[in-house]
C-alpha cells in the first residue's frame, strides 16, 4: 500500500489488493481456474481413479520425468491444484493478482510470462533433483513472483496476515525463512517446500542475471575496470598531494 502524498496535508495511505488485473495475469488465472474445474469434472465423473490417471500424465512426478521423459510435467504441474478444497488455488491466484499485476506493468507481458514459466520450471526441477513426491500447484512460480515484487518494490508496504505492516523485502525474507524452518523440521505436511524455495531462488537468479553467462562476464569486466580506475585515481591523488601539502 504505497503512500499517497497531498500538498498541505498529512501523508495518507491507500490500501490496495493489486489494482486492475493485467492481461497476462488475467489469462494465467483463467487457465488455472479452467483446469481446476476440469479436475472437478474428472473427479466427479470417474472418481479418484480417473483423477490419478490424469495426474500420472500432467502432475510432476520425478520418477516419471527421469525414466519416461515426461518433461512436459515441469510446465503442466503448475496449472494444477488440489480439487479437494478451494483454498489452494484461491490463495495462489490471489497472490498472483496482488503482486503479479504490478510486475507486468513494469516489465511488460512477454517478459512477465517468460519469468513466470521459468520460475515454475525451476521450482519443478528443485523437486525433481531432491526426488520429492508428486507435486501440483503454482506455488513455486508464485514464490518467484513474490521475489520479483520484493526486488522491484523493496519498500512497498504489505500487511502480513492483514495485520502486521512489513516492507516487500521483509515479507519475502520472512516467507523464505518460514519455508527453511519448516523444511529443516521435515514436517510431513504435504507442502512442497523445496518447490517454493526453488522458485524463489530461480527468480532471484533471473533478475540478477546470474543465469546468463554473457551478463556475468560483462559484470565481471565492469568490476575489474572500475577497480583499475579507482587505483589510478588514488595514485593520482597521492601525486597531487606532493605538490599541495597545505591544502
Helices and strands as residue ranges (DSSP letters): E 3-4, E 12-13, H 23-58, H 62-67, H 73-76, G 77-79, H 87-95, I 96-100, H 101-107, H 109-129, H 139-152, E 157-160, E 164-167, H 168-185, H 193-208, H 213-243
